[in-house]
Amino acid sequence: MPSTIELGLYEALTGAGIPPDTARKVERQFESAIHAGTDEIRAEMRDKLFTKADGSELETRLLRASAEMEVRLQRSVVDQTRWIITSFFGFSGLTIVITTAVIKLL
């Protein structure tokens, strides 16, 4: 199906004295070049544009990474709390032992 550009090209060529067969060949070559350029642009767009599928995949990966980070953070908090409580009781016990020893010496 010829476009208005191609019809204008054919008319311009025949109006300039180019034989109709030659004008038709030029018009077809022009059409082929346009389609080839369009295909190249589409291929480039597929490679470089961010699609809904890309967005969905990225969202899934980010949610997974966020969940993993939250689990690691919770584990760190639990480990830190365990060390703080252990240290507190250790120092408390040490304080009681030292205080008892000092009282016995007096």
Gaussian input, Z-matrix of N, CA and C with variables (Angstrom, degrees):
# hf/3-21g

backbone

0 1
 N
 C     1     B1
 C     2     B2     1     A1
 N     3     B3     2     A2     1     D1
 C     4     B4     3     A3     2     D2
 C     5     B5     4     A4     3     D3
 N     6     B6     5     A5     4     D4
 C     7     B7     6     A6     5     D5
 C     8     B8     7     A7     6     D6
 N     9     B9     8     A8     7     D7
 C    10    B10     9     A9     8     D8
 C    11    B11    10    A10     9     D9
 N    12    B12    11    A11    10    D10
 C    13    B13    12    A12    11    D11
 C    14    B14    13    A13    12    D12
 N    15    B15    14    A14    13    D13
 C    16    B16    15    A15    14    D14
 C    17    B17    16    A16    15    D15
 N    18    B18    17    A17    16    D16
 C    19    B19    18    A18    17    D17
 C    20    B20    19    A19    18    D18
 N    21    B21    20    A20    19    D19
 C    22    B22    21    A21    20    D20
 C    23    B23    22    A22    21    D21
 N    24    B24    23    A23    22    D22
 C    25    B25    24    A24    23    D23
 C    26    B26    25    A25    24    D24
 N    27    B27    26    A26    25    D25
 C    28    B28    27    A27    26    D26
 C    29    B29    28    A28    27    D27
 N    30    B30    29    A29    28    D28
 C    31    B31    30    A30    29    D29
 C    32    B32    31    A31    30    D30
 N    33    B33    32    A32    31    D31
 C    34    B34    33    A33    32    D32
 C    35    B35    34    A34    33    D33
 N    36    B36    35    A35    34    D34
 C    37    B37    36    A36    35    D35
 C    38    B38    37    A37    36    D36
 N    39    B39    38    A38    37    D37
 C    40    B40    39    A39    38    D38
 C    41    B41    40    A40    39    D39
 N    42    B42    41    A41    40    D40
 C    43    B43    42    A42    41    D41
 C    44    B44    43    A43    42    D42
 N    45    B45    44    A44    43    D43
 C    46    B46    45    A45    44    D44
 C    47    B47    46    A46    45    D45
 N    48    B48    47    A47    46    D46
 C    49    B49    48    A48    47    D47
 C    50    B50    49    A49    48    D48
 N    51    B51    50    A50    49    D49
 C    52    B52    51    A51    50    D50
 C    53    B53    52    A52    51    D51
 N    54    B54    53    A53    52    D52
 C    55    B55    54    A54    53    D53
 C    56    B56    55    A55    54    D54
 N    57    B57    56    A56    55    D55
 C    58    B58    57    A57    56    D56
 C    59    B59    58    A58    57    D57
 N    60    B60    59    A59    58    D58
 C    61    B61    60    A60    59    D59
 C    62    B62    61    A61    60    D60
 N    63    B63    62    A62    61    D61
 C    64    B64    63    A63    62    D62
 C    65    B65    64    A64    63    D63
 N    66    B66    65    A65    64    D64
 C    67    B67    66    A66    65    D65
 C    68    B68    67    A67    66    D66
 N    69    B69    68    A68    67    D67
 C    70    B70    69    A69    68    D68
 C    71    B71    70    A70    69    D69
 N    72    B72    71    A71    70    D70
 C    73    B73    72    A72    71    D71
 C    74    B74    73    A73    72    D72
 N    75    B75    74    A74    73    D73
 C    76    B76    75    A75    74    D74
 C    77    B77    76    A76    75    D75
 N    78    B78    77    A77    76    D76
 C    79    B79    78    A78    77    D77
 C    80    B80    79    A79    78    D78
 N    81    B81    80    A80    79    D79
 C    82    B82    81    A81    80    D80
 C    83    B83    82    A82    81    D81
 N    84    B84    83    A83    82    D82
 C    85    B85    84    A84    83    D83
 C    86    B86    85    A85    84    D84
 N    87    B87    86    A86    85    D85
 C    88    B88    87    A87    86    D86
 C    89    B89    88    A88    87    D87
 N    90    B90    89    A89    88    D88
 C    91    B91    90    A90    89    D89
 C    92    B92    91    A91    90    D90
 N    93    B93    92    A92    91    D91
 C    94    B94    93    A93    92    D92
 C    95    B95    94    A94    93    D93
 N    96    B96    95    A95    94    D94
 C    97    B97    96    A96    95    D95
 C    98    B98    97    A97    96    D96
 N    99    B99    98    A98    97    D97
 C   100   B100    99    A99    98    D98
 C   101   B101   100   A100    99    D99
 N   102   B102   101   A101   100   D100
 C   103   B103   102   A102   101   D101
 C   104   B104   103   A103   102   D102
 N   105   B105   104   A104   103   D103
 C   106   B106   105   A105   104   D104
 C   107   B107   106   A106   105   D105
 N   108   B108   107   A107   106   D106
 C   109   B109   108   A108   107   D107
 C   110   B110   109   A109   108   D108
 N   111   B111   110   A110   109   D109
 C   112   B112   111   A111   110   D110
 C   113   B113   112   A112   111   D111
 N   114   B114   113   A113   112   D112
 C   115   B115   114   A114   113   D113
 C   116   B116   115   A115   114   D114
 N   117   B117   116   A116   115   D115
 C   118   B118   117   A117   116   D116
 C   119   B119   118   A118   117   D117
 N   120   B120   119   A119   118   D118
 C   121   B121   120   A120   119   D119
 C   122   B122   121   A121   120   D120
 N   123   B123   122   A122   121   D121
 C   124   B124   123   A123   122   D122
 C   125   B125   124   A124   123   D123
 N   126   B126   125   A125   124   D124
 C   127   B127   126   A126   125   D125
 C   128   B128   127   A127   126   D126
 N   129   B129   128   A128   127   D127
 C   130   B130   129   A129   128   D128
 C   131   B131   130   A130   129   D129
 N   132   B132   131   A131   130   D130
 C   133   B133   132   A132   131   D131
 C   134   B134   133   A133   132   D132
 N   135   B135   134   A134   133   D133
 C   136   B136   135   A135   134   D134
 C   137   B137   136   A136   135   D135
 N   138   B138   137   A137   136   D136
 C   139   B139   138   A138   137   D137
 C   140   B140   139   A139   138   D138
 N   141   B141   140   A140   139   D139
 C   142   B142   141   A141   140   D140
 C   143   B143   142   A142   141   D141
 N   144   B144   143   A143   142   D142
 C   145   B145   144   A144   143   D143
 C   146   B146   145   A145   144   D144
 N   147   B147   146   A146   145   D145
 C   148   B148   147   A147   146   D146
 C   149   B149   148   A148   147   D147
 N   150   B150   149   A149   148   D148
 C   151   B151   150   A150   149   D149
 C   152   B152   151   A151   150   D150
 N   153   B153   152   A152   151   D151
 C   154   B154   153   A153   152   D152
 C   155   B155   154   A154   153   D153
 N   156   B156   155   A155   154   D154
 C   157   B157   156   A156   155   D155
 C   158   B158   157   A157   156   D156
 N   159   B159   158   A158   157   D157
 C   160   B160   159   A159   158   D158
 C   161   B161   160   A160   159   D159
 N   162   B162   161   A161   160   D160
 C   163   B163   162   A162   161   D161
 C   164   B164   163   A163   162   D162
 N   165   B165   164   A164   163   D163
 C   166   B166   165   A165   164   D164
 C   167   B167   166   A166   165   D165
 N   168   B168   167   A167   166   D166
 C   169   B169   168   A168   167   D167
 C   170   B170   169   A169   168   D168
 N   171   B171   170   A170   169   D169
 C   172   B172   171   A171   170   D170
 C   173   B173   172   A172   171   D171
 N   174   B174   173   A173   172   D172
 C   175   B175   174   A174   173   D173
 C   176   B176   175   A175   174   D174
 N   177   B177   176   A176   175   D175
 C   178   B178   177   A177   176   D176
 C   179   B179   178   A178   177   D177
 N   180   B180   179   A179   178   D178
 C   181   B181   180   A180   179   D179
 C   182   B182   181   A181   180   D180
 N   183   B183   182   A182   181   D181
 C   184   B184   183   A183   182   D182
 C   185   B185   184   A184   183   D183
 N   186   B186   185   A185   184   D184
 C   187   B187   186   A186   185   D185
 C   188   B188   187   A187   186   D186
 N   189   B189   188   A188   187   D187
 C   190   B190   189   A189   188   D188
 C   191   B191   190   A190   189   D189
 N   192   B192   191   A191   190   D190
 C   193   B193   192   A192   191   D191
 C   194   B194   193   A193   192   D192
 N   195   B195   194   A194   193   D193
 C   196   B196   195   A195   194   D194
 C   197   B197   196   A196   195   D195
 N   198   B198   197   A197   196   D196
 C   199   B199   198   A198   197   D197
 C   200   B200   199   A199   198   D198
 N   201   B201   200   A200   199   D199
 C   202   B202   201   A201   200   D200
 C   203   B203   202   A202   201   D201
 N   204   B204   203   A203   202   D202
 C   205   B205   204   A204   203   D203
 C   206   B206   205   A205   204   D204
 N   207   B207   206   A206   205   D205
 C   208   B208   207   A207   206   D206
 C   209   B209   208   A208   207   D207
 N   210   B210   209   A209   208   D208
 C   211   B211   210   A210   209   D209
 C   212   B212   211   A211   210   D210
 N   213   B213   212   A212   211   D211
 C   214   B214   213   A213   212   D212
 C   215   B215   214   A214   213   D213
 N   216   B216   215   A215   214   D214
 C   217   B217   216   A216   215   D215
 C   218   B218   217   A217   216   D216
 N   219   B219   218   A218   217   D217
 C   220   B220   219   A219   218   D218
 C   221   B221   220   A220   219   D219
 N   222   B222   221   A221   220   D220
 C   223   B223   222   A222   221   D221
 C   224   B224   223   A223   222   D222
 N   225   B225   224   A224   223   D223
 C   226   B226   225   A225   224   D224
 C   227   B227   226   A226   225   D225
 N   228   B228   227   A227   226   D226
 C   229   B229   228   A228   227   D227
 C   230   B230   229   A229   228   D228
 N   231   B231   230   A230   229   D229
 C   232   B232   231   A231   230   D230
 C   233   B233   232   A232   231   D231
 N   234   B234   233   A233   232   D232
 C   235   B235   234   A234   233   D233
 C   236   B236   235   A235   234   D234
 N   237   B237   236   A236   235   D235
 C   238   B238   237   A237   236   D236
 C   239   B239   238   A238   237   D237
 N   240   B240   239   A239   238   D238
 C   241   B241   240   A240   239   D239
 C   242   B242   241   A241   240   D240
 N   243   B243   242   A242   241   D241
 C   244   B244   243   A243   242   D242
 C   245   B245   244   A244   243   D243
 N   246   B246   245   A245   244   D244
 C   247   B247   246   A246   245   D245
 C   248   B248   247   A247   246   D246
 N   249   B249   248   A248   247   D247
 C   250   B250   249   A249   248   D248
 C   251   B251   250   A250   249   D249
 N   252   B252   251   A251   250   D250
 C   253   B253   252   A252   251   D251
 C   254   B254   253   A253   252   D252
 N   255   B255   254   A254   253   D253
 C   256   B256   255   A255   254   D254
 C   257   B257   256   A256   255   D255
 N   258   B258   257   A257   256   D256
 C   259   B259   258   A258   257   D257
 C   260   B260   259   A259   258   D258
 N   261   B261   260   A260   259   D259
 C   262   B262   261   A261   260   D260
 C   263   B263   262   A262   261   D261
 N   264   B264   263   A263   262   D262
 C   265   B265   264   A264   263   D263
 C   266   B266   265   A265   264   D264
 N   267   B267   266   A266   265   D265
 C   268   B268   267   A267   266   D266
 C   269   B269   268   A268   267   D267
 N   270   B270   269   A269   268   D268
 C   271   B271   270   A270   269   D269
 C   272   B272   271   A271   270   D270
 N   273   B273   272   A272   271   D271
 C   274   B274   273   A273   272   D272
 C   275   B275   274   A274   273   D273
 N   276   B276   275   A275   274   D274
 C   277   B277   276   A276   275   D275
 C   278   B278   277   A277   276   D276
 N   279   B279   278   A278   277   D277
 C   280   B280   279   A279   278   D278
 C   281   B281   280   A280   279   D279
 N   282   B282   281   A281   280   D280
 C   283   B283   282   A282   281   D281
 C   284   B284   283   A283   282   D282
 N   285   B285   284   A284   283   D283
 C   286   B286   285   A285   284   D284
 C   287   B287   286   A286   285   D285
 N   288   B288   287   A287   286   D286
 C   289   B289   288   A288   287   D287
 C   290   B290   289   A289   288   D288
 N   291   B291   290   A290   289   D289
 C   292   B292   291   A291   290   D290
 C   293   B293   292   A292   291   D291
 N   294   B294   293   A293   292   D292
 C   295   B295   294   A294   293   D293
 C   296   B296   295   A295   294   D294
 N   297   B297   296   A296   295   D295
 C   298   B298   297   A297   296   D296
 C   299   B299   298   A298   297   D297
 N   300   B300   299   A299   298   D298
 C   301   B301   300   A300   299   D299
 C   302   B302   301   A301   300   D300
 N   303   B303   302   A302   301   D301
 C   304   B304   303   A303   302   D302
 C   305   B305   304   A304   303   D303
 N   306   B306   305   A305   304   D304
 C   307   B307   306   A306   305   D305
 C   308   B308   307   A307   306   D306
 N   309   B309   308   A308   307   D307
 C   310   B310   309   A309   308   D308
 C   311   B311   310   A310   309   D309
 N   312   B312   311   A311   310   D310
 C   313   B313   312   A312   311   D311
 C   314   B314   313   A313   312   D312
 N   315   B315   314   A314   313   D313
 C   316   B316   315   A315   314   D314
 C   317   B317   316   A316   315   D315

   B1=1.4389
   B2=1.5170
   B3=1.3188
   B4=1.4589
   B5=1.5146
   B6=1.3264
   B7=1.4632
   B8=1.5244
   B9=1.3211
   B10=1.4649
   B11=1.5232
   B12=1.3306
   B13=1.4639
   B14=1.5240
   B15=1.3537
   B16=1.4507
   B17=1.5244
   B18=1.3424
   B19=1.4552
   B20=1.5238
   B21=1.3153
   B22=1.4628
   B23=1.5120
   B24=1.3170
   B25=1.4602
   B26=1.5281
   B27=1.3175
   B28=1.4620
   B29=1.5288
   B30=1.3146
   B31=1.4724
   B32=1.5224
   B33=1.3308
   B34=1.4638
   B35=1.5259
   B36=1.3241
   B37=1.4672
   B38=1.5261
   B39=1.3229
   B40=1.4756
   B41=1.5157
   B42=1.3208
   B43=1.4650
   B44=1.5225
   B45=1.3477
   B46=1.4608
   B47=1.5218
   B48=1.3307
   B49=1.4528
   B50=1.5100
   B51=1.3191
   B52=1.4705
   B53=1.5291
   B54=1.3434
   B55=1.4626
   B56=1.5351
   B57=1.3399
   B58=1.4599
   B59=1.5289
   B60=1.3374
   B61=1.4723
   B62=1.5285
   B63=1.3058
   B64=1.4654
   B65=1.5259
   B66=1.3355
   B67=1.4638
   B68=1.5232
   B69=1.3364
   B70=1.4696
   B71=1.5263
   B72=1.3566
   B73=1.4659
   B74=1.5197
   B75=1.3326
   B76=1.4686
   B77=1.5259
   B78=1.3422
   B79=1.4618
   B80=1.5280
   B81=1.3328
   B82=1.4728
   B83=1.5286
   B84=1.3356
   B85=1.4621
   B86=1.5251
   B87=1.3214
   B88=1.4644
   B89=1.5331
   B90=1.3291
   B91=1.4699
   B92=1.5231
   B93=1.3237
   B94=1.4679
   B95=1.5226
   B96=1.3342
   B97=1.4602
   B98=1.5274
   B99=1.3344
   B100=1.4661
   B101=1.5230
   B102=1.3359
   B103=1.4656
   B104=1.5269
   B105=1.3209
   B106=1.4681
   B107=1.5253
   B108=1.3287
   B109=1.4615
   B110=1.5135
   B111=1.3298
   B112=1.4574
   B113=1.5220
   B114=1.3262
   B115=1.4634
   B116=1.5246
   B117=1.3270
   B118=1.4662
   B119=1.5213
   B120=1.3106
   B121=1.4724
   B122=1.5247
   B123=1.3245
   B124=1.4655
   B125=1.5231
   B126=1.3302
   B127=1.4665
   B128=1.5271
   B129=1.3180
   B130=1.4654
   B131=1.5266
   B132=1.3139
   B133=1.4616
   B134=1.5267
   B135=1.3321
   B136=1.4660
   B137=1.5196
   B138=1.3310
   B139=1.4599
   B140=1.5230
   B141=1.3323
   B142=1.4600
   B143=1.5202
   B144=1.3187
   B145=1.4601
   B146=1.5213
   B147=1.3128
   B148=1.4590
   B149=1.5206
   B150=1.3299
   B151=1.4608
   B152=1.5282
   B153=1.3264
   B154=1.4641
   B155=1.5309
   B156=1.3168
   B157=1.4692
   B158=1.5281
   B159=1.3345
   B160=1.4671
   B161=1.5282
   B162=1.3362
   B163=1.4611
   B164=1.5134
   B165=1.3139
   B166=1.4633
   B167=1.5277
   B168=1.3234
   B169=1.4681
   B170=1.5281
   B171=1.3202
   B172=1.4622
   B173=1.5249
   B174=1.3258
   B175=1.4605
   B176=1.5312
   B177=1.3199
   B178=1.4642
   B179=1.5295
   B180=1.3223
   B181=1.4730
   B182=1.5235
   B183=1.3352
   B184=1.4629
   B185=1.5284
   B186=1.3205
   B187=1.4653
   B188=1.5244
   B189=1.3391
   B190=1.4610
   B191=1.5295
   B192=1.3231
   B193=1.4693
   B194=1.5269
   B195=1.3260
   B196=1.4582
   B197=1.5239
   B198=1.3226
   B199=1.4647
   B200=1.5238
   B201=1.3306
   B202=1.4663
   B203=1.5231
   B204=1.3269
   B205=1.4618
   B206=1.5263
   B207=1.3309
   B208=1.4605
   B209=1.5265
   B210=1.3350
   B211=1.4695
   B212=1.5256
   B213=1.3353
   B214=1.4754
   B215=1.5231
   B216=1.3209
   B217=1.4653
   B218=1.5305
   B219=1.3218
   B220=1.4648
   B221=1.5278
   B222=1.3164
   B223=1.4713
   B224=1.5262
   B225=1.3239
   B226=1.4648
   B227=1.5261
   B228=1.3288
   B229=1.4633
   B230=1.5286
   B231=1.3187
   B232=1.4628
   B233=1.5255
   B234=1.3361
   B235=1.4697
   B236=1.5258
   B237=1.3124
   B238=1.4580
   B239=1.5313
   B240=1.3042
   B241=1.4648
   B242=1.5241
   B243=1.3236
   B244=1.4689
   B245=1.5281
   B246=1.3334
   B247=1.4626
   B248=1.5280
   B249=1.3089
   B250=1.4694
   B251=1.5284
   B252=1.3333
   B253=1.4680
   B254=1.5250
   B255=1.3307
   B256=1.4659
   B257=1.5296
   B258=1.3193
   B259=1.4658
   B260=1.5204
   B261=1.3251
   B262=1.4586
   B263=1.5246
   B264=1.3526
   B265=1.4487
   B266=1.5315
   B267=1.3187
   B268=1.4657
   B269=1.5220
   B270=1.3164
   B271=1.4644
   B272=1.5216
   B273=1.3358
   B274=1.4694
   B275=1.5197
   B276=1.3128
   B277=1.4707
   B278=1.5152
   B279=1.3217
   B280=1.4568
   B281=1.5253
   B282=1.3088
   B283=1.4633
   B284=1.5284
   B285=1.3273
   B286=1.4679
   B287=1.5283
   B288=1.3185
   B289=1.4677
   B290=1.5185
   B291=1.3304
   B292=1.4713
   B293=1.5285
   B294=1.3213
   B295=1.4726
   B296=1.5454
   B297=1.3015
   B298=1.4655
   B299=1.5245
   B300=1.3080
   B301=1.4667
   B302=1.5128
   B303=1.3362
   B304=1.4749
   B305=1.5160
   B306=1.3080
   B307=1.4669
   B308=1.5405
   B309=1.3167
   B310=1.4583
   B311=1.5338
   B312=1.3217
   B313=1.4612
   B314=1.5250
   B315=1.3143
   B316=1.4678
   B317=1.4795
   A1=108.65
   A2=118.72
   A3=121.56
   A4=111.25
   A5=115.00
   A6=119.46
   A7=109.35
   A8=116.75
   A9=120.53
   A10=110.68
   A11=117.17
   A12=120.06
   A13=109.04
   A14=116.04
   A15=119.77
   A16=110.81
   A17=118.39
   A18=120.80
   A19=110.16
   A20=116.31
   A21=119.89
   A22=111.23
   A23=117.57
   A24=122.01
   A25=110.17
   A26=117.37
   A27=121.81
   A28=110.05
   A29=115.69
   A30=119.47
   A31=111.40
   A32=116.17
   A33=119.45
   A34=111.10
   A35=115.94
   A36=119.57
   A37=111.26
   A38=117.30
   A39=119.27
   A40=110.56
   A41=117.24
   A42=120.75
   A43=112.09
   A44=116.79
   A45=121.45
   A46=111.66
   A47=117.27
   A48=120.05
   A49=114.33
   A50=119.02
   A51=121.70
   A52=107.11
   A53=117.60
   A54=119.86
   A55=110.95
   A56=118.13
   A57=121.51
   A58=114.23
   A59=118.99
   A60=120.40
   A61=111.08
   A62=116.40
   A63=121.19
   A64=109.78
   A65=116.87
   A66=120.32
   A67=110.33
   A68=117.52
   A69=121.74
   A70=110.28
   A71=117.78
   A72=121.47
   A73=110.93
   A74=116.14
   A75=120.41
   A76=109.74
   A77=115.49
   A78=120.25
   A79=110.81
   A80=117.17
   A81=120.98
   A82=111.29
   A83=116.99
   A84=120.17
   A85=110.42
   A86=114.93
   A87=120.23
   A88=109.71
   A89=116.34
   A90=121.55
   A91=110.74
   A92=117.13
   A93=120.72
   A94=111.50
   A95=116.30
   A96=120.27
   A97=110.97
   A98=115.87
   A99=119.63
   A100=110.16
   A101=117.20
   A102=120.58
   A103=111.26
   A104=117.05
   A105=120.01
   A106=109.84
   A107=116.71
   A108=120.28
   A109=111.75
   A110=116.17
   A111=120.93
   A112=110.58
   A113=117.40
   A114=120.72
   A115=111.23
   A116=116.72
   A117=120.31
   A118=110.67
   A119=116.01
   A120=120.07
   A121=110.27
   A122=116.97
   A123=120.16
   A124=111.15
   A125=116.79
   A126=120.13
   A127=110.23
   A128=116.51
   A129=120.37
   A130=110.63
   A131=116.81
   A132=120.69
   A133=110.63
   A134=117.14
   A135=120.07
   A136=110.67
   A137=116.93
   A138=120.64
   A139=113.02
   A140=117.35
   A141=119.55
   A142=115.82
   A143=118.59
   A144=119.62
   A145=111.24
   A146=115.05
   A147=123.29
   A148=107.74
   A149=117.44
   A150=121.54
   A151=110.61
   A152=115.56
   A153=120.18
   A154=110.23
   A155=116.29
   A156=119.75
   A157=110.52
   A158=116.72
   A159=120.34
   A160=110.23
   A161=115.81
   A162=120.52
   A163=111.76
   A164=116.56
   A165=121.00
   A166=110.74
   A167=116.22
   A168=120.46
   A169=110.71
   A170=116.41
   A171=120.56
   A172=110.62
   A173=116.66
   A174=120.53
   A175=110.37
   A176=116.91
   A177=121.37
   A178=110.60
   A179=116.44
   A180=119.86
   A181=111.33
   A182=117.18
   A183=120.03
   A184=111.58
   A185=116.93
   A186=120.14
   A187=111.10
   A188=116.20
   A189=120.20
   A190=110.45
   A191=116.96
   A192=120.79
   A193=110.46
   A194=116.64
   A195=120.65
   A196=111.22
   A197=116.76
   A198=120.77
   A199=110.87
   A200=116.79
   A201=120.46
   A202=110.79
   A203=116.76
   A204=121.22
   A205=110.27
   A206=117.00
   A207=120.95
   A208=110.59
   A209=117.12
   A210=121.06
   A211=110.20
   A212=116.21
   A213=119.25
   A214=111.37
   A215=116.49
   A216=120.84
   A217=110.58
   A218=116.80
   A219=120.10
   A220=110.88
   A221=116.82
   A222=119.77
   A223=110.90
   A224=116.25
   A225=120.24
   A226=111.11
   A227=116.27
   A228=120.22
   A229=110.14
   A230=117.19
   A231=121.25
   A232=110.18
   A233=116.84
   A234=120.32
   A235=111.19
   A236=116.79
   A237=121.09
   A238=110.42
   A239=116.96
   A240=121.16
   A241=110.13
   A242=116.81
   A243=121.21
   A244=110.42
   A245=117.81
   A246=120.98
   A247=111.56
   A248=117.50
   A249=120.74
   A250=110.03
   A251=116.73
   A252=120.09
   A253=110.64
   A254=116.34
   A255=120.24
   A256=110.62
   A257=115.87
   A258=119.69
   A259=111.04
   A260=117.20
   A261=120.97
   A262=110.70
   A263=116.42
   A264=119.15
   A265=111.52
   A266=116.85
   A267=120.15
   A268=111.30
   A269=117.56
   A270=120.85
   A271=110.84
   A272=116.90
   A273=119.62
   A274=109.89
   A275=116.62
   A276=120.64
   A277=111.34
   A278=116.05
   A279=120.38
   A280=110.68
   A281=116.91
   A282=121.34
   A283=110.47
   A284=116.52
   A285=120.23
   A286=110.38
   A287=117.46
   A288=121.40
   A289=110.40
   A290=117.28
   A291=120.52
   A292=109.86
   A293=117.46
   A294=121.02
   A295=109.76
   A296=117.17
   A297=120.90
   A298=109.91
   A299=117.84
   A300=121.84
   A301=110.98
   A302=116.55
   A303=119.96
   A304=109.74
   A305=118.64
   A306=121.35
   A307=110.12
   A308=117.59
   A309=121.23
   A310=110.82
   A311=116.31
   A312=120.25
   A313=110.93
   A314=117.15
   A315=119.64
   A316=108.37
   D1=112.07
   D2=-176.92
   D3=-71.15
   D4=144.31
   D5=177.95
   D6=-91.98
   D7=172.63
   D8=-179.70
   D9=-66.14
   D10=-30.41
   D11=178.42
   D12=-65.06
   D13=-45.80
   D14=-179.20
   D15=-64.95
   D16=-39.66
   D17=177.20
   D18=-62.97
   D19=-40.34
   D20=177.45
   D21=-64.40
   D22=-38.19
   D23=179.15
   D24=-65.23
   D25=-47.37
   D26=179.39
   D27=-59.85
   D28=-47.30
   D29=-179.69
   D30=-63.45
   D31=-39.91
   D32=179.22
   D33=-64.75
   D34=-42.34
   D35=-179.57
   D36=-66.90
   D37=-46.31
   D38=179.34
   D39=-67.29
   D40=-34.19
   D41=176.88
   D42=-66.89
   D43=-27.08
   D44=178.91
   D45=-85.73
   D46=3.20
   D47=175.99
   D48=96.45
   D49=6.94
   D50=177.00
   D51=-76.81
   D52=135.40
   D53=178.62
   D54=-58.59
   D55=144.81
   D56=-176.97
   D57=-54.98
   D58=-39.20
   D59=179.27
   D60=-63.41
   D61=-43.64
   D62=179.10
   D63=-66.88
   D64=-41.95
   D65=178.83
   D66=-61.37
   D67=-39.58
   D68=179.36
   D69=-65.60
   D70=-40.36
   D71=177.98
   D72=-62.63
   D73=-44.71
   D74=178.72
   D75=-61.88
   D76=-40.98
   D77=179.29
   D78=-62.05
   D79=-41.80
   D80=179.53
   D81=-67.57
   D82=-39.51
   D83=177.50
   D84=-64.95
   D85=-39.40
   D86=177.55
   D87=-61.92
   D88=-44.45
   D89=178.61
   D90=-61.84
   D91=-43.06
   D92=178.31
   D93=-61.69
   D94=-41.72
   D95=179.19
   D96=-63.61
   D97=-39.80
   D98=178.64
   D99=-63.66
   D100=-46.07
   D101=-179.45
   D102=-65.23
   D103=-39.24
   D104=178.51
   D105=-63.50
   D106=-42.87
   D107=178.09
   D108=-63.55
   D109=-40.15
   D110=178.36
   D111=-63.60
   D112=-42.08
   D113=178.55
   D114=-63.35
   D115=-39.92
   D116=178.07
   D117=-64.14
   D118=-42.58
   D119=179.32
   D120=-63.31
   D121=-42.91
   D122=178.74
   D123=-62.46
   D124=-42.01
   D125=178.91
   D126=-62.87
   D127=-41.81
   D128=178.75
   D129=-65.70
   D130=-39.04
   D131=178.90
   D132=-63.59
   D133=-40.99
   D134=178.51
   D135=-60.82
   D136=-35.92
   D137=-178.30
   D138=-77.69
   D139=-33.17
   D140=-168.85
   D141=-109.49
   D142=-16.84
   D143=-177.38
   D144=-88.15
   D145=149.43
   D146=178.36
   D147=-90.00
   D148=113.96
   D149=-175.76
   D150=-96.60
   D151=172.12
   D152=176.49
   D153=-61.67
   D154=-38.69
   D155=178.71
   D156=-63.81
   D157=-40.54
   D158=176.66
   D159=-61.75
   D160=-42.38
   D161=179.55
   D162=-64.20
   D163=-40.95
   D164=179.01
   D165=-65.14
   D166=-42.24
   D167=178.68
   D168=-64.63
   D169=-42.35
   D170=179.12
   D171=-64.21
   D172=-41.79
   D173=178.81
   D174=-60.98
   D175=-43.41
   D176=179.20
   D177=-61.78
   D178=-45.05
   D179=179.79
   D180=-65.03
   D181=-39.92
   D182=179.72
   D183=-67.23
   D184=-40.43
   D185=177.65
   D186=-63.65
   D187=-41.63
   D188=178.32
   D189=-63.86
   D190=-44.71
   D191=179.83
   D192=-64.05
   D193=-39.23
   D194=178.90
   D195=-63.97
   D196=-42.82
   D197=178.68
   D198=-64.00
   D199=-42.17
   D200=178.45
   D201=-63.81
   D202=-40.04
   D203=179.12
   D204=-64.52
   D205=-40.10
   D206=179.60
   D207=-63.88
   D208=-41.54
   D209=178.39
   D210=-62.62
   D211=-44.25
   D212=179.13
   D213=-63.41
   D214=-39.79
   D215=179.36
   D216=-64.41
   D217=-43.13
   D218=178.78
   D219=-63.10
   D220=-40.68
   D221=178.01
   D222=-63.36
   D223=-40.39
   D224=179.40
   D225=-64.28
   D226=-42.05
   D227=179.29
   D228=-63.61
   D229=-42.61
   D230=178.83
   D231=-62.63
   D232=-45.76
   D233=179.07
   D234=-62.28
   D235=-43.02
   D236=-179.32
   D237=-65.17
   D238=-42.95
   D239=179.09
   D240=-62.50
   D241=-41.94
   D242=178.74
   D243=-59.98
   D244=-44.20
   D245=179.76
   D246=-66.86
   D247=-38.53
   D248=-179.82
   D249=-65.18
   D250=-46.79
   D251=-179.22
   D252=-65.22
   D253=-43.00
   D254=178.81
   D255=-61.13
   D256=-44.14
   D257=179.08
   D258=-63.88
   D259=-41.37
   D260=179.75
   D261=-59.49
   D262=-49.70
   D263=-179.56
   D264=-67.03
   D265=-35.08
   D266=177.65
   D267=-63.76
   D268=-46.28
   D269=179.00
   D270=-68.76
   D271=-35.18
   D272=177.28
   D273=-63.67
   D274=-45.36
   D275=178.68
   D276=-62.78
   D277=-41.62
   D278=178.97
   D279=-64.29
   D280=-39.62
   D281=178.26
   D282=-63.77
   D283=-42.03
   D284=179.00
   D285=-64.19
   D286=-43.08
   D287=179.71
   D288=-62.80
   D289=-45.75
   D290=-178.98
   D291=-66.15
   D292=-42.32
   D293=-179.68
   D294=-63.69
   D295=-41.98
   D296=179.34
   D297=-64.25
   D298=-41.94
   D299=179.90
   D300=-64.63
   D301=-40.34
   D302=179.31
   D303=-67.71
   D304=-40.61
   D305=179.76
   D306=-63.97
   D307=-40.02
   D308=179.54
   D309=-65.79
   D310=-34.44
   D311=-179.66
   D312=-71.47
   D313=-29.11
   D314=-178.82
   D315=-81.42

